[in-house]
Structure formats: C-alpha cells, structure tokens
Amino acid sequence: MQNILITGARSGIMHHVIKKLLNQNYHIYASVHTEEELKCMQKKYQENIHVTCLKIDITNSKDYEQLENIKIDIFIANAAIGMGGSLLNMNMERIRENYEVNIFSNLTLLQYILQKMEKRKCGKIIMMASLAGILPVPFLGSYCSTKASLIKWMECLRLELLESKIPIQLSIIEPGLYRTGFNEVMFENKYPEIESNHYFEEIIEFLHKQDALLIKLAKKDIDRIADKIYKAIKSKNSKFIYRAPFSQVVSAKTYQLFFE
C-alpha cells in the first residue's frame, strides 16, 4: 500500500481526487490548514480506515513533525491562497503572504519530503500550479506570479533530478478556471484595494460584471481536472504537465504563441 500526502485537501478538486482513490491500494493523509477544517474532514472520512486527516499549516515547520515517521510515496502539494488587487497599489504585506504560502512554504515542505524520498530512491511529487501561471489575469497579478514561479521551480528541479539521476518523478497540474469556491473568493477579495484607488473608479462596475461572467463560464465539471491528477498518481511514468479544461488550455497556448 502506498501513502499519499495531500496538502490543502479541503478543496473541491482534492475531494474529487480522494473519492477516486478510495478502496484502492493507497492510504491517504489528507491535511488541512486549521483545526476547524480538520474537524470537518474527520467527520467526512470518519468511516474510512484508509484516510487519515491531519492539521498541517505549511507555514509552520513544527507541523511537519507529524510526518517524521510516515513513508510518503506520493506528495500532492495543493495548499495555496489567492490574493487579488492592483499591482499599482496592492499592499505589500498581502503580496508577501501570497508568496509565503504559495511559494516559500510549499517549497520548504517540498524539500523536507524530497529528502525523505531521496533516501529511499523513489517517490512522486505532484505540484498544483495553474493556467494563471501562463495566462496573466489583470488584478490577480500576485496570485498569477506565484503560480508562474512554481512552474519554473518545478522545471528547474526536474532538470536537477535528471542530471543527478535521482529517480523521483515530478508532475505539474495546471487547472484552468473551475467553480470550486476558491476562485470566487479570490475574485472578490481584490475589490477593497481596487476601490480605494481613484485610477479604477470608472471601471469598477465593468470589473464586477466581468467577474460575474467569468464565474458563470467557469467549469463545473471538476472531474476533468481530478482525472488528470488521478492519471498523474496512477501512471508508472507520469507526464510532466497535465492541463484542463481543453478550451482554456488552447487560450493559454495561444497567448504563449502570439504575445510572449
């Protein structure tokens, strides 16, 4: 039986992934950020002996001690926050928080787990990035840049592992816009700072309408991206990049082709 550690397991996408993995040859360590979230997760999976729920704040290295005696075969790094606002005047503390969670803390935990895997000469890392790391979204520059950084970090790490002949597989998952609740919150939290800037007074109403339209167009079928993660887990030789949905992947590729 292989052990899978999932951070940010409270999300809709990870809930679908866990459902696909139940009753298979896996034990899932599903971690969440707060004690309140932990209680909800424990209640949800209390009848399944193959799911252990943990409270791991990835910004607190002391929480990693819970993993000391666990052999982690597959690590799915999904913990993230989304900060919105204009880069003209976005509070730097909010940007630092976005980077602390999405990049620095993810990579700190990644290094911790990689060292455990390297000793056993096996393992698989699945990093949750985003098509937002390829396709820029106005007023979500902080979030987009963190995801772009994760993609580049994973590309470099892949080359380092290949050159060092360390047999650890890496995969990046790049979801587009899905209706998971995370995106709705991120879209909404950008407005306090935007509305305080006189530069944007005339476009606030337009931005609200634009966001409403994007959320309406966002994909409800989370199974599409959950299937990609499932394939990355199950494949003996997983691909490096998995993306969905197809229509948004085409938009990202078009942007790369004509505007980069």
Secondary structure, 3 states (H helix, E strand, C coil): CEEEEECCCCCHHHHHHHHHHCCCCEEEEEEECCHHHHHHHHHHCCCCCCEEEEECCCCCHHHHHHHCCCCCCEEEECCCCCCCECCCCCCHHHHHHHHHHHHHHHHHHHHHHHHHHHHHCCCEEEEECCHHHCCCCCCEHHHHHHHHHHHHHHHHHHHHHHHHCCCCEEEEEEECCECCCHHHHHHHCCHHHHHCCHHHHHHHHHHHHHHHHHHHHCECCCHHHHHHHHHHHHCCCCCCEEEECHHHHHHHHHHHHHHC
